[in-house]
Amino acid sequence: MPKIAVEHSLTDLSKMLRANGFDVVELGNWQQQVDAVVITGQDENLMGIQGNLITGAPVINANGMSTMDVFHEVNQRVQPSSHR
């Protein structure tokens, strides 16, 4: 099951991802490899997460996107074989 790190404020997205079979961890609280990172964009530079520099996984900036838009973006970027 793909593991997605999601910023704390994106609770609706976290619920949707979990309901659709994703393993969701809170951004900053994971110890293992993740398949994607979802941020609001506000903390992008503060946390040093730019592109794929920290995790090697795609970073999705949810700023200005609906929950459904972000969900579709995660589905497009996370392939079953990613990081496995």
Sequence and secondary structure as in RCSB ss.txt:
>XXXX:A:sequence
MPKIAVEHSLTDLSKMLRANGFDVVELGNWQQQVDAVVITGQDENLMGIQGNLITGAPVINANGMSTMDVFHEVN
QRVQPSSHR
>XXXX:A:secstr
  EEEE TT HHHHHHHHHTT EEEETT   S  SEEEE STTTTTTT  TTTTTSS EEE TT  HHHHHHHHH
HH  TTTT 
